[in-house]
Amino acid sequence: MIIIKYLHIGIDDTDSPDGMCTTYLASQIINKFEDNGIELVGYPRLIRLNPFARFKTRGNGGVALKIPNDDKAGLAKSIVLSEVEKLSMFDCDNTNPGVIFYEGEITREMQDYAFRAIYEFITIGEAEKFGKSVGCEIHKFKKGRGIIGSIAAISLPLADYTYELLAYRAPENFGTPRKIDYDSVYEMDKETFPDTFENIDYSEDYIAIEPKTPCPVLYGIRSNAPEALQKAKSIVKVGEAIDDWCIFKTNQHTDMHIQKTDNISSMKQFGCYEVVGTVKNRPTIIDGGHMFFYIFDESGEIECGAYEPTKNFRKTVSHLRPGDVIRVYGGIGEQNTFNIEKFQVIELNDVEYQNPICECGKRMTSAGKNKGFKCKKCGRRIESDKKVPIIISRSLKNAQFYETPVSARRHLSKPLCRMF
């Protein structure tokens, strides 16, 4: 007789711009579990999926809970489904929850599916077919798009992971300005970094732990260890009630979405990659503040973008020059542009070709195609039309990494403070 030890519960797609999020729903379910003597095994998991998926909620993340598969498993299922029905904002078009229950060990087949959900685009139909094939009990609400992330949330192996403490507001405060003592956030960051990270964007004087949407979250603190989160929470001061709080184990800030690829032509739209290329042209900025340039290799080329929200990162990008070899990290969006999350300089091109300088000290100009150069000051001409190589000083450095600011960083992007 085979005894199935655990019941895995996956929940996704309950987010709403009007003030609901999947993690808050999970925290309420966990509270109901505790009231009924249902124990959670390990930390609840918050799993972020492909940030370039065409259909997604705000954070594009699913939550997974693991409990003993005992005589209270049936009660646990009814609690989950009841809370989804009660708390999800079904009048929002993007709220299409999905809940899955799975009994048993996570298989390699399920792990492969989870990585697909992070790397690629999975349809509702594909997810439902796969879930049934591995024995998931599936519950769809409206379109049920959440089953895609629900299956991934229970299935994803976490070789690298972080933790996030989320503090929740009292329901009567939803949608109102948050009352966080910013000075205490600066103190918390000083006392706990680098164990906690992404708390503040100092370049923009931006408090990153505070959401900018009307969701139930009061603040979120991210860390490499749960112990540091307890200390951080004790330092941050707020001027309103904390209704609840929960620590999630997560794939945030792990670069799990990034796939290594050999060349540019092998990359696909909506995928996320690490690729090496040579800069083709100087970055240019367009109306709206977005900056673009091309990189190429022997297989082809692709446009790269550093968008306005990345702020001063664009200034760093502007220092790239044709011939620079860089390794870029990011994803390909709807316009087939590679959205840069960070880049590493592999080899700088420190040679620039310029017109020769005349004996009189004036830089010469072209005399016409294949006609050499002429000096506008003294009239001297030379027949050679070859430009002169000049060693130039560069502000960028070989082997150095450069990243977007905290205020513009994606959930899955690994910050440099976690890389070294």
C-alpha positions in Angstrom: 0.0 0.0 0.0 1.4 3.4 -1.0 0.9 6.2 1.5 0.8 9.7 0.0 2.4 12.0 2.6 1.6 15.4 1.3 -1.0 17.5 -0.4 0.3 20.2 -2.6 -1.9 23.3 -3.2 -1.3 25.8 -6.0 -3.1 29.1 -6.3 -2.7 31.8 -9.0 -4.3 34.6 -11.0 -6.2 36.2 -8.3 -4.5 39.6 -8.6 -6.5 42.7 -9.4 -5.5 46.3 -10.0 -8.3 47.3 -7.6 -6.6 45.8 -4.6 -6.2 42.0 -4.4 -3.1 39.9 -4.6 -2.5 36.1 -4.5 -0.1 36.4 -1.5 -2.8 38.1 0.6 -5.3 35.3 -0.3 -2.6 32.8 0.7 -2.1 34.5 4.1 -5.8 34.3 4.8 -5.9 30.6 3.8 -2.9 29.9 6.1 -4.8 31.7 9.0 -7.8 29.5 8.4 -5.5 26.4 8.3 -4.1 27.4 11.7 -7.6 27.9 13.2 -8.4 24.4 12.1 -5.2 22.7 13.2 -3.9 22.2 9.7 -0.1 22.5 9.7 1.9 23.9 6.8 5.0 22.0 5.8 7.8 24.5 5.3 7.3 28.0 4.1 4.6 28.9 1.6 6.2 29.4 -1.8 5.9 32.5 -4.1 6.9 31.6 -7.6 7.3 34.2 -10.3 6.8 33.1 -13.9 7.9 34.4 -17.3 7.9 38.2 -17.0 7.3 38.5 -20.7 4.2 36.2 -20.9 1.5 37.8 -23.0 -1.2 37.3 -20.4 -0.3 37.8 -16.8 -1.2 39.5 -13.5 0.8 42.3 -12.0 3.5 40.3 -10.4 2.9 37.2 -12.5 3.4 34.8 -9.6 1.7 31.8 -8.1 1.6 30.6 -4.5 2.1 27.0 -3.3 1.2 25.5 0.0 2.2 22.0 1.3 0.4 20.2 4.1 0.2 16.7 5.4 -2.2 14.5 3.4 -4.2 13.3 6.5 -7.8 13.3 7.6 -7.9 17.1 7.4 -6.9 17.3 3.7 -10.5 17.5 2.6 -11.2 20.4 5.0 -8.1 22.2 3.7 -9.4 21.9 0.1 -12.8 23.4 1.1 -11.1 26.2 2.9 -9.0 27.1 -0.1 -11.9 27.0 -2.6 -14.1 29.0 -0.2 -11.4 31.8 0.3 -10.8 32.0 -3.5 -14.5 32.5 -4.0 -14.8 35.0 -1.2 -11.7 37.2 -1.8 -11.0 37.1 -5.6 -12.3 40.2 -7.5 -14.1 38.4 -10.3 -15.3 41.6 -11.9 -11.7 42.3 -13.0 -11.0 41.0 -16.5 -7.5 39.8 -15.5 -8.8 37.9 -12.5 -9.1 34.3 -13.7 -8.1 32.1 -10.7 -7.0 28.5 -10.9 -6.5 26.1 -8.0 -4.9 22.7 -8.2 -4.5 20.0 -5.6 -1.9 17.3 -6.1 -1.1 14.3 -3.9 2.3 12.8 -4.0 5.9 13.5 -5.0 6.8 16.1 -7.6 8.0 14.3 -10.7 10.7 15.3 -13.2 8.0 15.8 -15.7 6.3 18.4 -13.4 9.6 20.2 -12.9 10.1 20.5 -16.6 6.7 22.0 -16.9 7.5 24.6 -14.2 10.6 25.7 -16.1 8.6 26.0 -19.3 6.2 28.3 -17.4 9.2 30.5 -16.5 11.0 30.3 -19.9 8.1 30.2 -22.4 4.4 30.7 -22.9 1.9 28.0 -21.9 -1.8 28.2 -22.8 -4.7 27.3 -20.5 -5.5 24.3 -22.6 -1.9 23.0 -22.4 -1.8 23.5 -18.6 -5.2 21.7 -18.1 -4.2 18.8 -20.3 -0.8 18.4 -18.5 -2.4 18.8 -15.0 -4.9 16.0 -15.8 -2.1 13.8 -17.2 -0.1 13.9 -13.9 -3.1 13.5 -11.6 -3.9 17.1 -10.5 -7.3 18.0 -9.2 -8.1 21.1 -11.2 -10.5 24.0 -10.3 -11.0 26.8 -12.8 -12.7 30.1 -12.0 -13.8 32.2 -15.1 -11.2 31.4 -17.7 -9.1 29.6 -15.1 -5.8 31.0 -16.4 -4.3 30.6 -12.9 -3.9 26.8 -13.3 -0.8 27.6 -15.5 1.0 29.2 -12.5 -0.6 27.0 -9.9 1.0 23.8 -11.4 4.3 25.6 -11.8 4.2 26.9 -8.2 4.1 23.5 -6.6 6.5 21.9 -9.1 9.4 24.2 -9.4 12.7 23.0 -7.8 14.5 25.8 -6.0 18.3 25.4 -6.1 18.6 29.1 -5.5 16.0 31.0 -3.5 15.3 34.1 -1.4 12.7 35.0 1.2 10.2 37.8 1.3 8.3 39.1 4.3 5.0 40.7 3.3 3.1 42.8 5.9 -0.6 43.3 5.1 -2.9 46.2 5.8 -6.2 46.2 7.6 -9.0 45.9 5.0 -10.4 49.4 5.9 -7.0 50.9 4.8 -6.9 49.3 1.4 -6.4 51.9 -1.3 -5.4 54.7 1.1 -1.9 56.2 1.3 0.4 53.9 3.3 1.8 55.2 6.6 5.4 54.0 6.6 8.2 55.8 8.5 10.7 56.2 5.8 13.5 57.1 8.2 13.1 53.7 9.8 13.4 52.0 6.4 16.8 53.7 5.9 17.8 52.5 9.4 16.6 49.0 8.6 18.6 48.9 5.4 21.7 50.1 7.2 21.3 47.5 9.9 20.4 44.5 7.7 22.0 44.9 4.3 23.2 42.7 2.5 21.2 40.1 4.4 18.2 42.1 3.2 18.3 43.9 -0.1 16.3 45.9 -2.6 15.0 48.1 0.2 15.8 51.5 -1.2 16.9 52.9 -4.5 19.4 55.5 -3.2 19.9 57.0 -6.7 16.2 58.0 -6.9 15.5 58.3 -3.1 12.9 55.6 -3.7 11.5 53.4 -1.0 11.3 50.0 -2.7 9.6 48.1 0.1 6.4 50.1 -0.4 4.1 49.0 -3.2 2.8 51.7 -5.5 -0.6 50.0 -6.2 -3.7 49.8 -4.0 -3.0 46.2 -3.0 -3.3 44.8 0.6 0.5 44.7 1.0 1.8 47.4 3.4 5.4 46.6 2.7 7.6 43.7 1.5 11.2 43.1 2.6 13.4 40.7 0.7 16.3 38.7 2.1 18.6 35.7 1.8 17.5 34.3 5.2 14.3 34.4 7.1 16.1 35.4 10.4 17.1 38.7 8.9 13.5 39.4 8.0 12.4 39.2 11.6 15.0 41.8 12.6 14.1 44.0 9.7 10.4 43.9 10.6 11.3 45.0 14.2 13.1 48.1 12.9 10.5 49.4 10.4 7.9 51.7 12.0 4.5 52.2 10.6 1.6 54.5 11.4 -1.2 52.0 10.8 -2.2 48.5 11.9 -0.5 45.5 10.5 -3.4 43.1 10.0 -1.2 40.1 9.2 2.2 39.1 7.9 3.8 36.1 6.2 7.2 35.0 5.0 7.4 33.3 1.6 10.2 31.2 0.1 10.6 32.4 -3.5 12.5 32.3 -6.7 12.7 36.1 -6.8 16.1 37.7 -7.6 17.6 34.4 -8.8 17.8 35.0 -12.6 15.9 31.8 -12.9 14.1 33.2 -15.9 17.4 33.7 -17.8 18.5 31.0 -20.3 22.0 30.9 -21.7 22.1 30.8 -25.4 24.9 30.4 -27.9 23.9 33.1 -30.4 21.4 35.8 -31.1 19.4 34.0 -33.8 18.5 31.2 -31.4 16.5 33.5 -29.1 12.7 33.6 -29.3 10.1 36.3 -28.6 8.9 36.4 -25.0 11.9 34.4 -23.8 14.6 35.7 -21.4 18.3 35.2 -22.2 21.9 35.8 -21.5 23.7 36.4 -24.8 27.0 37.9 -25.9 27.1 40.4 -28.8 29.1 43.2 -30.3 27.6 46.7 -30.2 26.7 47.9 -33.7 25.9 51.5 -33.2 25.9 54.3 -30.6 22.8 54.2 -28.4 20.2 56.8 -29.3 17.3 58.2 -27.3 13.9 58.8 -28.7 10.8 60.8 -27.6 9.6 59.4 -24.3 13.2 58.8 -23.0 13.7 55.3 -24.2 17.2 54.3 -25.5 18.0 51.8 -28.2 21.0 50.2 -29.9 21.8 47.0 -31.8 24.1 44.1 -30.9 25.2 41.5 -33.4 27.1 38.2 -33.8 27.8 35.8 -36.6 24.1 34.6 -36.5 22.3 37.9 -36.7 21.4 41.1 -34.8 18.8 42.3 -32.3 17.7 45.7 -31.1 18.4 46.3 -27.3 16.4 48.8 -25.2 17.0 50.6 -21.9 13.6 52.2 -21.2 12.7 55.5 -19.4 11.9 53.8 -16.1 15.5 52.6 -15.8 16.5 56.3 -15.2 20.3 56.7 -14.8 21.0 53.2 -16.2 20.4 54.8 -19.6 23.4 57.1 -19.0 25.5 54.1 -18.4 24.2 52.5 -21.6 24.9 55.7 -23.5 28.7 55.1 -23.0 28.6 52.0 -25.2 30.4 52.4 -28.5 30.5 50.3 -31.7 32.9 47.4 -31.4 32.3 46.9 -27.6 31.6 43.2 -26.8 29.0 42.8 -24.0 27.0 40.1 -22.3 23.4 41.2 -21.9 20.7 39.8 -19.6 17.0 40.4 -20.3 14.0 39.4 -22.3 12.4 39.9 -25.7 9.1 41.8 -25.6 6.2 42.3 -28.0 8.2 44.6 -30.3 11.0 42.0 -30.5 13.3 44.3 -28.7 15.7 42.9 -26.1 14.8 44.6 -22.8 18.1 44.9 -20.8 18.1 44.0 -17.1 21.9 44.2 -16.8 25.0 43.8 -18.9 28.7 42.9 -18.5 31.5 44.4 -20.5 33.5 41.6 -22.1 35.9 43.8 -24.1 35.8 47.5 -24.7 36.7 49.0 -28.0 39.2 51.7 -27.0 40.2 52.7 -30.5 38.3 55.4 -32.5 39.1 56.4 -36.1 39.2 60.1 -36.7 40.2 62.4 -39.5 44.0 63.3 -39.5 45.2 66.6 -38.0 46.8 69.0 -40.3 50.4 70.3 -39.8 48.7 73.7 -38.8 46.9 71.9 -35.9 43.4 71.9 -37.4 41.6 68.7 -37.9 41.1 68.0 -41.6 37.8 67.3 -43.4 37.0 65.0 -46.2 37.7 66.3 -49.7 35.1 64.0 -51.2 34.8 60.3 -51.8 38.3 58.8 -52.6 39.8 62.3 -52.7 41.6 62.3 -49.4 41.4 65.1 -46.8 41.7 68.9 -46.9 42.3 71.6 -44.3 39.8 74.4 -44.2 42.3 76.6 -42.3 45.4 76.5 -44.4 44.2 74.7 -47.6 46.6 71.8 -47.3 45.5 68.5 -48.9 46.6 64.9 -48.5 45.7 62.1 -51.0 45.2 59.3 -48.5 41.6 58.9 -47.3 42.5 56.6 -44.4 41.4 57.8 -40.9 43.8 57.7 -38.0 43.4 55.3 -35.1 43.2 57.1 -31.7 43.3 55.5 -28.3 40.3 56.9 -26.3 39.5 56.8 -22.6 36.4 54.9 -21.6 34.3 55.4 -18.5 33.1 51.7 -18.7 35.4 49.0 -17.5 36.2 45.6 -18.8 34.6 42.7 -16.9 32.4 45.1 -15.0 28.6 44.5 -14.5 26.1 47.3 -14.8 22.4 46.9 -13.7 19.1 48.7 -13.7 18.2 50.6 -10.5 16.1 49.0 -7.8 13.1 51.0 -8.8 13.1 49.4 -12.3 14.2 45.9 -11.4 12.1 42.9 -12.3 11.1 40.4 -9.6 13.3 37.6 -11.0 16.4 39.7 -11.8 19.4 38.8 -9.7 21.0 42.0 -8.3 24.7 42.3 -8.2 24.7 42.1 -4.4 23.6 38.5 -4.8 26.1 37.6 -7.5 29.4 38.4 -5.8 
